[in-house]
């Protein structure tokens, strides 16, 4: 037996060694580089991995999942009113009985307005830079530091919480003797460890003034100062366009100086296309409630950060929502996003010129971003803006259903048949069906007897009709309410809500291996869906994206594991899509948190900060009434870089002492430091597979080796 003194010395040495390991573990959480995983299953390596190999980049990426754990930040779904607990209704609420086919038939659809709407053209709030940082970081911290948020890291499991003598909201990463916790982390650290705070501090360069702006094509195109004609004849503001006279609303964020004055000179403009929303009131303006903690959605938050970067940020509520509740919604109808954005851009341009006597003016540069429905909407907006003579700086798009006449429906059919489509998102089928069922006038199948919605169908023993579905969408909508109309669990029966002729047409196309069935004009006519195909083709973005070339930079952020919008919407688009694709990992929500953070970081990259917007004339004249840069606009580079810029002369980057200082440039971005600075290109030898996203990422992933590893697809 060893002498007692020797045992004490060994115990002390062990304690010191384990303490050093614990310190190293803490440091590794904050390390800027990716640690190499040790995949050995040996007991010793397992202990060492648990102790010291906390991969910060992986940890950061996984913790972003915390953004979706709380109502108001869930991607691709309705926000505050998902369960309709937080919305006050005008008129009767609509329960399941109201939706049944045996309920009294109403002569018209019910269009229900939102309560507690802001007045049009009103200033909602003004924040100093420090106030905005505090507000945004407080909201994100609350949504991130949720119970069990640490389990976003696969090495932290719920059974580690409260174990080894630590408190219930903390996890013991490694326990010795059942009572000695060598390394402890707590839920209260998730926000800090996720890197969000650093990104917010970097993004918030200015104070902001937040307004609700309302504008119509009719008013703005007939104003004496109007100069932005639709040169390509798209028709987004034609007098016969659906919604021509509608006063579209949107959240507009003006960057301000320390005194709350809008920044002088020609200002760049950014647009945020909102994620998929099912509720009439769940819009950027409807989900921005600054006085009510926790009532600011990801749409509103992203718009705030874009504005704080130095751009005038515009987030349209889109037609059929908020102020235009009395119009049909145009979910994935291209012209709807265009008719909603262009008037807001024109109204904002006119307003800032009038209010500042042209000291400030909207410049000609526009960056458009969006995810999910907004990923589609971003390119739709860009097409209209380009036709209006606006200089597109970049389009940052993620998980968009770009190929409306092909991949959206063919892969959508497959996902329903094999049961992989998310149950909670089955309301997408009702939303799309409403838009393509003789509601949104001017569409090719309007009144042609080729609606996308079926005339009637059963959910269990209850029969519903096309009228019920459309009325549910117009009468405030909401994901829970619309989900009731779709048979569950997900199966081929879930497609009973759609026109059986259309379902058979896409089923036959899939069995024959046809990727673009609507291109078969004769086949579509024989199936009785030719007019429906024409409507879907009119909103398809494949032709536009293929026409961009090098006119401006763009990116399609996507995941092979996306369970809502199949990656085929990128892969089947061809080189114009895949050469500008950026692959991330995770399901629709998880990929969204990564893509959106990536988009926000773009506004601190050289591609943005080096751009000098021009005065555009119109309401102010080319030179304006105040001094501004006479430099011409520096055209966008041919590829996107998200690396933080070394200089931000046009957008001051110094952070007040009361705000956390940004990390050095090599650690400032949440992305792996070895990521390419340009959009990845899929060469001939590494062409991505066109198989469904249910396949393992190991067999088809083309992401850079430094990208965070995927979590399981749900």
Residue pairs with C-beta under 8 A, 6 or more apart in sequence:
2 10
18 176
18 182
21 51
21 52
21 182
22 51
22 182
22 183
24 51
24 52
25 51
25 52
25 54
25 173
25 182
25 183
26 183
28 35
28 52
28 53
28 54
28 55
28 56
29 54
29 56
29 59
29 185
29 193
30 56
31 56
32 56
32 663
32 666
32 667
32 673
33 57
33 673
34 55
34 56
34 57
34 58
34 672
34 673
34 706
35 53
35 54
35 55
35 56
37 49
37 53
37 55
38 45
38 48
38 49
38 53
40 46
47 174
49 155
50 155
50 173
50 174
51 173
51 174
51 182
51 183
54 153
54 155
54 173
56 193
57 670
57 672
57 706
57 708
58 153
58 708
58 709
59 152
59 153
59 193
60 193
60 194
60 195
60 670
60 708
61 594
61 670
61 708
62 152
62 153
62 154
62 708
62 711
63 144
63 149
63 150
63 152
63 153
63 190
63 193
63 194
64 152
64 194
64 196
64 590
64 593
64 594
64 597
65 152
65 586
65 589
65 590
65 593
65 711
66 143
66 144
66 145
66 146
66 149
66 152
66 190
66 191
66 194
67 73
67 75
67 140
67 143
67 144
67 298
67 593
68 74
68 75
68 589
68 590
68 592
68 593
69 143
69 146
69 149
70 142
70 143
70 146
70 294
71 79
71 80
71 82
71 83
71 86
72 79
72 80
72 143
72 287
72 294
72 295
72 296
72 297
72 298
73 79
73 143
73 297
73 298
73 301
74 82
74 298
74 589
75 275
75 298
75 371
75 372
75 588
75 589
75 592
75 593
75 596
76 275
76 276
76 371
76 372
76 373
76 399
76 425
76 564
76 588
76 589
76 592
77 276
77 277
77 278
77 424
77 425
77 479
78 277
78 278
78 279
78 282
78 477
78 478
78 479
79 277
79 279
79 282
79 287
79 297
79 298
79 299
80 86
80 87
80 279
80 281
80 282
80 286
80 287
80 295
80 297
81 87
81 279
81 281
81 282
81 476
81 478
82 278
82 279
82 282
82 478
82 479
82 480
83 478
83 480
84 93
84 279
84 476
84 478
84 480
84 481
86 295
87 114
87 115
87 279
87 281
87 476
88 115
88 116
89 112
89 115
89 476
90 112
90 113
90 114
90 115
91 110
91 112
92 98
94 110
94 472
94 475
94 476
94 481
96 462
96 484
97 103
99 464
99 468
99 471
99 472
99 481
99 484
99 485
100 462
100 463
100 464
100 468
101 456
101 462
101 463
101 464
101 465
101 468
102 463
103 468
105 467
106 467
106 471
109 467
109 470
109 471
109 474
109 475
110 471
110 474
110 475
111 325
111 326
111 327
111 474
111 475
112 280
112 325
112 474
112 475
112 476
113 325
113 326
114 280
114 281
114 286
114 322
114 325
114 476
115 281
117 285
117 286
117 322
117 323
118 124
118 212
118 285
119 212
120 212
120 213
120 214
120 247
120 249
120 323
121 211
121 212
121 213
121 214
121 351
122 211
122 212
123 209
123 210
123 211
124 210
124 211
124 212
124 288
124 290
125 209
125 210
125 290
126 207
126 208
126 209
126 210
126 256
126 260
127 135
127 207
127 208
127 210
128 207
128 258
128 260
129 204
129 205
129 206
129 207
129 258
129 308
129 656
129 659
130 656
130 658
130 659
131 207
132 204
132 207
132 208
132 304
132 308
133 200
133 201
133 204
133 659
135 290
135 296
135 304
136 200
136 204
136 301
136 304
136 305
137 191
137 196
137 197
137 200
137 201
138 293
139 293
139 294
139 296
139 301
140 191
140 196
140 200
140 301
141 191
141 196
141 197
142 293
142 294
143 294
144 190
144 191
144 194
144 196
145 187
145 188
145 189
145 190
145 191
146 187
146 190
147 169
147 187
148 158
148 161
148 187
149 187
149 190
150 156
150 171
150 185
150 186
150 187
150 189
150 190
151 157
151 158
152 190
154 711
155 173
156 171
156 173
156 185
157 171
160 171
160 172
160 173
161 168
161 169
161 170
161 171
162 168
162 170
163 171
163 172
163 175
163 181
164 172
164 175
164 178
164 179
164 180
164 181
165 172
165 179
165 180
165 181
166 172
166 181
166 184
167 186
169 186
169 187
169 188
170 184
170 185
170 186
170 187
171 184
171 185
171 186
172 181
172 182
172 183
172 184
173 181
173 182
173 183
173 184
173 185
174 181
174 182
174 183
175 181
175 182
176 182
185 193
191 197
195 670
196 597
197 660
198 660
198 662
198 663
198 668
199 597
199 600
199 601
199 668
199 670
200 305
201 655
201 659
201 660
201 661
201 662
202 601
202 604
202 644
202 653
202 655
202 662
202 668
203 305
203 308
203 309
203 600
203 601
203 603
203 604
204 305
204 308
204 659
205 255
205 308
205 309
205 310
205 648
205 651
205 652
205 653
206 255
206 256
206 257
206 263
206 307
206 308
206 309
206 310
206 651
206 652
207 255
207 256
207 257
207 258
207 260
207 308
208 253
208 254
208 255
208 256
208 304
208 307
208 308
209 253
209 254
209 256
209 260
209 262
210 251
210 252
210 253
210 254
210 288
210 290
210 304
210 307
211 251
211 252
211 253
211 254
212 249
212 250
212 251
212 252
212 285
213 249
213 250
213 252
213 314
213 344
213 347
213 348
213 351
214 247
214 248
214 249
214 250
214 323
214 347
215 247
215 248
215 343
215 344
215 346
215 347
215 348
216 244
216 245
216 246
216 247
216 248
216 343
217 236
217 237
217 241
217 243
217 244
217 245
217 339
217 342
217 343
218 239
218 244
218 245
219 247
219 343
219 347
220 226
220 237
220 342
220 343
220 346
220 347
220 350
221 237
221 343
221 346
223 346
223 350
225 350
225 353
225 618
225 619
226 346
226 618
227 389
227 617
227 618
228 342
228 346
228 388
228 389
228 390
228 618
229 388
229 389
230 236
230 237
230 238
230 384
230 387
230 388
231 387
231 388
231 389
232 383
232 386
232 387
233 387
234 335
234 338
234 383
234 384
234 387
235 241
235 335
236 335
236 338
236 339
236 342
236 384
236 387
237 244
237 339
237 342
237 343
238 244
240 442
241 335
241 339
241 442
242 319
242 327
242 328
242 330
242 335
242 336
242 339
242 440
242 441
242 442
243 319
243 324
243 327
243 336
243 339
243 340
244 339
246 319
246 324
246 327
246 339
247 323
247 324
248 316
248 317
248 318
248 319
248 323
248 324
248 339
248 340
248 343
248 344
249 283
249 285
249 316
249 317
249 321
249 322
249 323
249 324
250 284
250 285
250 314
250 315
250 316
250 317
250 340
250 341
250 344
251 284
251 285
251 288
251 299
251 300
251 303
251 313
251 314
251 315
251 317
252 312
252 313
252 314
252 315
252 344
252 348
253 303
253 304
253 306
253 307
253 308
253 312
253 313
253 315
254 262
254 263
254 307
254 312
254 352
255 262
255 263
255 267
255 307
255 308
255 309
255 310
255 311
255 312
256 262
256 263
257 263
262 352
262 355
262 356
262 360
263 310
263 360
264 356
264 359
264 360
264 626
264 628
265 359
265 360
265 361
265 626
265 627
265 628
265 629
266 361
266 362
266 363
266 364
266 613
266 614
266 615
266 616
266 624
266 628
266 629
267 310
267 311
267 312
267 352
267 360
267 361
267 362
267 363
267 613
268 310
268 311
268 312
268 363
268 365
268 366
268 367
268 393
268 608
268 611
268 613
269 311
269 312
269 313
269 314
269 345
269 348
269 362
269 363
269 365
269 366
269 367
269 390
270 306
270 307
270 309
270 311
270 312
270 313
270 314
270 366
270 367
270 368
270 369
270 603
271 313
271 314
271 315
271 316
271 341
271 345
271 366
271 367
271 368
271 369
271 378
271 381
271 385
272 284
272 299
272 302
272 303
272 306
272 313
272 314
272 315
272 369
272 370
272 374
273 315
273 316
273 337
273 368
273 369
273 370
273 373
273 374
273 375
273 376
273 377
273 378
273 380
273 381
274 283
274 284
274 299
274 315
274 316
274 317
274 318
274 370
274 373
274 374
274 377
275 298
275 299
275 370
275 371
275 372
275 373
275 374
275 592
276 331
276 372
276 373
276 374
276 425
276 428
276 431
277 283
277 299
277 321
277 373
278 427
278 431
278 477
278 478
278 479
278 481
278 482
279 476
279 477
279 478
279 479
280 320
280 321
280 322
280 325
280 474
280 476
280 477
281 321
281 322
281 476
282 297
282 321
282 478
283 299
283 317
283 318
283 321
283 322
284 297
284 299
284 300
284 303
284 315
284 316
284 317
285 317
285 322
285 323
286 317
286 321
286 322
287 295
287 296
287 297
287 299
287 300
288 295
288 296
288 297
288 300
289 295
289 296
290 296
296 304
298 596
299 315
299 374
300 315
302 315
302 369
302 596
302 599
302 600
303 313
303 314
303 315
304 313
305 600
305 603
306 313
306 369
306 600
306 603
307 313
309 603
309 604
309 608
309 651
310 603
310 650
310 651
311 367
311 603
312 348
312 352
312 362
314 341
314 344
314 345
314 348
316 337
316 340
316 341
316 344
317 323
317 324
317 340
318 329
318 330
318 336
318 337
318 340
318 377
319 327
319 329
319 330
319 336
319 339
319 340
320 327
320 328
320 329
320 330
320 336
320 474
321 329
328 434
328 435
328 439
328 440
328 470
328 473
328 474
329 336
329 431
329 434
329 435
329 440
329 473
329 474
329 477
330 336
330 337
330 435
330 440
331 373
331 431
331 432
331 434
331 435
332 373
332 376
332 401
332 404
332 408
332 432
332 435
332 539
333 435
333 436
333 440
333 443
333 539
334 380
334 383
334 538
334 539
334 541
335 380
335 442
335 539
336 380
336 435
336 440
337 376
337 377
337 380
337 381
337 384
338 380
338 381
338 383
338 384
341 381
341 384
341 385
342 384
342 385
342 388
345 362
345 366
345 385
345 388
345 390
348 362
349 361
349 362
349 616
349 618
349 619
350 619
352 360
352 361
352 362
353 360
353 361
353 362
353 618
353 619
353 620
354 619
357 625
357 626
358 619
358 620
358 621
358 624
358 625
358 626
359 624
359 625
359 626
361 615
361 616
361 619
361 620
361 624
361 628
362 616
363 613
363 614
363 615
363 616
363 633
364 389
364 390
364 391
364 613
364 614
364 615
364 616
364 633
365 391
365 393
365 611
365 613
365 614
365 633
366 382
366 385
366 390
366 391
366 392
366 393
367 392
367 393
367 394
367 395
367 396
367 602
367 603
367 608
368 378
368 379
368 381
368 382
368 385
368 392
368 394
368 395
368 396
368 397
369 378
369 395
369 396
369 397
369 599
369 602
370 376
370 377
370 378
370 396
370 397
370 398
370 400
371 397
371 398
371 399
371 400
371 557
371 592
371 595
371 596
371 599
372 398
372 399
372 400
372 564
372 565
372 588
372 592
373 400
373 401
374 397
374 400
375 397
375 398
375 399
375 400
375 401
375 402
375 556
375 557
375 565
376 397
376 400
376 401
376 402
376 541
377 400
378 395
378 396
378 397
378 400
379 395
379 397
379 400
379 402
379 541
379 544
379 545
379 554
380 541
382 392
382 395
382 552
382 554
383 541
383 544
385 392
386 392
386 551
391 614
391 633
392 551
392 552
392 636
393 552
393 553
393 607
393 608
393 611
393 636
394 552
394 553
394 554
394 555
394 602
394 607
394 608
394 636
394 640
395 552
395 553
395 554
395 555
396 554
396 555
396 557
396 598
396 599
396 602
396 640
397 554
397 555
397 556
397 557
398 556
398 557
398 558
398 591
398 592
398 595
398 596
398 599
399 557
399 558
399 559
399 562
399 564
399 565
399 588
399 591
399 592
399 595
400 541
400 556
400 565
400 569
401 407
401 408
401 565
401 569
402 408
402 540
402 541
402 542
402 545
402 556
402 569
402 570
402 573
402 577
403 540
403 541
403 542
403 568
403 569
403 572
403 573
404 536
404 537
404 539
404 540
404 541
405 516
405 518
405 533
405 536
405 537
405 539
405 540
406 515
406 516
406 517
406 518
406 540
406 542
406 572
407 515
407 566
407 568
407 569
407 572
408 569
409 506
409 536
410 506
410 509
410 510
410 514
410 515
410 517
410 568
411 566
411 568
411 569
411 692
412 421
412 566
413 495
413 503
413 506
413 507
413 510
414 510
414 692
415 421
415 490
415 563
415 566
415 692
416 429
416 490
416 491
416 492
416 494
416 495
417 491
417 492
418 694
419 489
419 490
419 491
420 490
420 563
420 692
420 694
421 490
421 494
421 563
421 564
422 490
422 563
422 564
422 588
422 714
423 483
423 488
423 489
423 490
424 479
424 483
425 479
425 564
425 588
426 483
426 486
426 488
426 490
426 494
427 479
427 482
427 483
427 485
427 486
428 564
429 486
429 494
429 495
429 497
429 498
430 453
430 469
430 472
430 473
430 482
430 485
430 486
430 497
431 473
431 477
431 482
432 452
433 451
433 452
433 453
433 469
433 497
433 498
434 453
434 469
434 470
434 473
435 452
436 443
436 445
436 451
436 452
436 453
436 532
436 535
436 536
437 451
437 452
437 453
437 466
437 470
438 445
438 446
438 447
438 448
438 451
439 470
440 446
443 535
443 538
444 531
444 532
444 534
444 535
444 538
445 451
445 452
445 531
445 532
445 534
445 535
446 535
448 531
448 532
450 499
450 501
450 502
450 528
450 529
450 530
450 531
450 532
451 466
451 499
451 532
452 498
452 499
452 502
452 532
453 466
453 469
453 470
453 497
453 498
453 499
454 466
454 496
454 497
454 498
454 499
454 500
455 465
455 466
456 463
456 464
456 465
456 466
457 463
457 464
457 487
457 496
457 497
458 464
458 487
458 496
459 484
459 485
459 486
459 487
459 488
460 487
464 485
464 497
468 485
469 482
469 485
469 497
472 481
472 482
472 485
473 482
485 497
486 494
486 497
487 493
487 494
487 496
487 497
488 494
495 503
499 529
499 532
501 527
501 528
501 529
502 527
502 529
502 532
504 527
505 517
505 523
505 524
505 527
505 529
506 517
508 517
508 527
509 517
514 520
515 572
517 523
517 524
517 533
518 524
518 533
518 534
518 536
518 537
521 530
521 533
524 530
524 532
524 533
542 573
542 574
545 554
545 573
545 576
545 577
546 573
546 574
546 576
548 554
548 576
549 576
550 638
552 636
553 607
553 636
553 637
553 638
553 639
553 640
553 679
554 580
554 640
555 580
555 581
555 582
555 640
555 679
556 570
556 577
556 580
556 581
556 582
557 581
557 582
557 584
557 591
557 594
557 595
557 598
557 599
558 565
558 567
558 569
558 570
558 581
558 582
558 583
558 584
558 591
559 567
559 583
559 584
559 585
559 586
559 587
559 588
559 590
559 591
559 693
559 710
560 567
560 583
560 585
560 688
560 693
560 695
560 697
560 700
560 701
561 585
561 586
561 587
561 590
561 591
561 693
561 697
561 710
561 712
561 713
562 587
562 588
562 591
562 693
562 713
563 587
563 588
563 693
563 713
563 714
564 587
564 588
565 588
566 692
566 693
567 688
567 693
568 690
568 692
570 577
570 578
570 581
571 577
571 578
571 688
571 689
571 690
572 690
578 681
578 682
578 687
578 688
579 679
579 681
579 682
580 679
581 679
581 680
581 682
581 688
582 598
582 679
582 680
583 680
583 688
583 701
583 702
583 703
583 707
584 591
584 594
584 595
584 598
584 703
584 707
584 708
585 591
585 594
585 697
585 701
585 703
585 707
585 708
585 709
585 710
585 711
586 594
586 710
586 711
586 713
587 711
587 713
587 714
590 711
594 708
597 670
598 642
598 670
598 671
601 642
601 644
601 669
601 670
601 671
602 608
602 640
602 642
603 609
603 651
604 644
604 645
604 648
604 653
604 668
605 640
605 641
605 642
605 643
605 644
605 645
606 641
606 643
606 645
606 646
607 636
607 637
607 640
607 641
608 645
608 651
609 645
609 647
609 648
609 649
609 650
609 651
610 634
610 645
610 650
611 633
611 634
611 636
611 650
612 629
612 631
612 632
612 633
612 634
612 650
613 633
614 632
614 633
615 622
615 623
615 624
615 628
616 622
639 677
639 678
639 679
640 678
640 679
641 677
641 678
642 669
642 671
642 675
642 677
643 665
643 669
643 677
644 662
644 665
644 668
644 669
645 653
646 665
653 662
655 661
655 662
662 668
666 673
667 673
672 704
672 706
672 707
672 708
673 706
674 704
674 705
674 706
675 704
675 706
675 707
676 704
680 702
680 703
680 704
682 688
682 702
686 702
688 700
688 702
689 695
689 699
689 700
691 700
693 713
694 713
697 710
701 710
